[in-house]
Amino acid sequence: MQLPNHRVINSLQALTGVLLIFIAVFYFQNHLQLEPCYLCITQRVFVIAIAVICTVAALHNPAQYGQKVYAGLSALMALIGSYFSVKQLWLQGLPEDQVPACGVPVDYLFDAFSLSEALSHLLRGDGNCAEVQWELLGISMPGWVLIAFIGYALMAIFQFTRKA
């Protein structure tokens, strides 16, 4: 059985990232009117980063060493993104009395704070991140994003270790 080449797999991963962001923005945010919390936005950044890396890898289509570099970068972004998904799942699992206070809305965050302060807030999360706004099959949104990051990491490992 012939496995798909690097370019096909990278293209599918990039397309998956675009689809995930499209669903997040147009369905969840615009249609269902769910405002993304700080950690949701952070996770989106890492999905976009993986999609960009995979797009560049598909267009560049380098030899074996270059594919390993792209796969390593993709795996790194998936691992970091997974951290933020797990962090949000942890916040969602906290008892109500231990949930941190809610912060300012994201729009105001970038207007009122310097970029470094705003990024610090985004990476830390707040009480809004503990609210479960949507579930499918008993899994909240950060749980599904974690599954996507795990899939990306597994594909990156596959791309890194394959011979041709």
C-alpha positions as MATLAB code, in Angstrom:
seq = 'MQLPNHRVINSLQALTGVLLIFIAVFYFQNHLQLEPCYLCITQRVFVIAIAVICTVAALHNPAQYGQKVYAGLSALMALIGSYFSVKQLWLQGLPEDQVPACGVPVDYLFDAFSLSEALSHLLRGDGNCAEVQWELLGISMPGWVLIAFIGYALMAIFQFTRKA';
ca = [
       0.000    0.000    0.000;
       1.330    3.379   -1.038;
       1.175    6.051    1.677;
       0.298    9.619    0.670;
       3.394   11.732    0.104;
       4.517   14.565    2.388;
       2.882   17.238    0.227;
      -0.546   15.577    0.385;
      -0.404   15.109    4.163;
       0.811   18.678    4.730;
      -1.957   19.982    2.475;
      -4.604   18.004    4.373;
      -3.288   19.278    7.702;
      -3.321   22.873    6.435;
      -6.848   22.421    5.126;
      -7.912   20.978    8.487;
      -6.521   24.042   10.269;
      -8.391   26.393    7.941;
     -11.571   24.381    8.493;
     -11.149   24.494   12.291;
     -10.686   28.274   12.277;
     -13.588   28.711    9.858;
     -15.853   26.702   12.187;
     -14.612   28.616   15.248;
     -15.172   32.048   13.730;
     -18.180   31.641   11.479;
     -20.158   28.999   13.338;
     -19.323   29.346   17.023;
     -18.497   33.040   17.195;
     -20.794   34.553   14.554;
     -23.700   32.088   14.320;
     -23.947   30.864   17.935;
     -22.705   34.208   19.320;
     -20.141   32.531   21.623;
     -17.412   34.989   22.548;
     -13.976   33.350   22.665;
     -12.148   33.551   25.976;
      -8.452   34.319   26.315;
      -7.366   30.686   26.129;
      -9.675   30.040   23.147;
      -7.899   32.796   21.232;
      -4.517   31.413   22.247;
      -5.491   27.955   20.992;
      -6.659   29.473   17.702;
      -3.241   31.083   17.272;
      -1.567   27.678   17.530;
      -4.024   26.071   15.086;
      -3.261   28.909   12.646;
       0.492   28.456   13.225;
       0.237   24.755   12.384;
      -1.842   25.514    9.281;
       0.737   28.071    8.118;
       3.653   25.671    8.734;
       1.861   22.890    6.848;
       0.954   25.236    3.973;
       4.567   26.371    3.619;
       5.742   22.735    3.832;
       3.265   21.693    1.125;
       4.272   24.551   -1.184;
       8.011   24.175   -0.536;
       7.955   20.347   -0.621;
      11.609   20.001    0.452;
      13.693   16.869    0.661;
      13.767   14.585    3.712;
      15.660   16.958    6.050;
      13.352   19.874    5.273;
      10.295   17.699    5.892;
      11.698   16.827    9.319;
      12.137   20.529   10.123;
       8.535   21.308    9.158;
       7.253   18.251   11.035;
       9.252   19.252   14.124;
       7.853   22.789   14.037;
       4.327   21.455   13.586;
       4.778   19.033   16.501;
       6.114   21.842   18.693;
       3.110   24.065   17.913;
       0.749   21.127   18.610;
       2.406   20.459   21.976;
       2.261   24.098   23.036;
      -1.335   24.390   21.848;
      -2.165   21.222   23.797;
      -0.843   22.859   26.944;
      -3.382   25.682   26.594;
      -6.215   23.237   25.879;
      -5.323   21.252   28.994;
      -5.065   24.479   30.996;
      -8.580   25.473   29.934;
      -9.918   21.981   30.704;
      -8.306   22.279   34.155;
      -9.999   25.652   34.704;
     -13.323   24.158   33.619;
     -12.897   21.371   36.158;
     -12.251   23.674   39.119;
     -14.891   24.041   41.826;
     -16.742   27.365   41.512;
     -15.102   28.869   44.576;
     -11.628   28.312   43.072;
     -12.304   29.780   39.608;
     -10.247   32.955   39.049;
     -11.990   36.274   38.549;
     -13.105   37.194   35.051;
     -10.993   39.695   33.152;
     -11.826   42.437   30.728;
     -13.256   41.628   27.273;
     -10.687   40.747   24.621;
     -11.463   43.826   22.505;
     -10.774   46.102   25.470;
      -7.691   44.099   26.441;
      -5.736   45.181   23.365;
      -7.043   48.758   23.553;
      -6.223   49.349   27.222;
      -3.021   47.361   27.759;
       0.370   47.203   26.108;
       0.959   44.261   23.780;
       3.100   42.429   26.351;
       0.468   42.874   29.085;
      -2.332   41.781   26.737;
      -0.361   38.676   25.718;
       0.283   37.886   29.371;
      -3.472   37.952   30.042;
      -4.162   35.776   26.991;
      -1.652   33.143   28.076;
      -2.878   33.079   31.681;
      -6.598   32.811   31.087;
      -9.289   33.974   33.496;
     -12.672   33.009   34.908;
     -14.318   33.276   31.494;
     -12.139   30.368   30.381;
     -13.717   28.167   33.068;
     -17.207   28.511   31.610;
     -18.333   25.573   29.471;
     -20.301   27.227   26.657;
     -20.653   24.236   24.331;
     -20.302   20.446   24.440;
     -20.537   17.584   21.988;
     -20.661   14.011   23.275;
     -19.842   15.313   26.749;
     -16.592   16.925   25.595;
     -16.231   20.711   25.792;
     -14.648   22.817   23.076;
     -11.097   22.802   24.523;
     -11.377   19.011   24.752;
     -12.104   18.816   21.027;
      -9.286   21.234   20.270;
      -6.974   19.051   22.382;
      -8.011   16.052   20.256;
      -7.142   18.087   17.145;
      -3.731   19.005   18.605;
      -3.068   15.349   19.436;
      -3.965   14.456   15.840;
      -1.610   17.139   14.548;
       1.179   15.907   16.843;
       0.703   12.297   15.716;
       0.787   13.322   12.055;
       3.913   15.395   12.689;
       5.604   12.424   14.345;
       4.583   10.248   11.399;
       5.958   12.817    8.935;
       9.168   13.139   10.969;
       9.862    9.411   11.184;
       8.802    8.208    7.738;
      11.499    7.283    5.271;
      10.101    8.616    2.009;
];
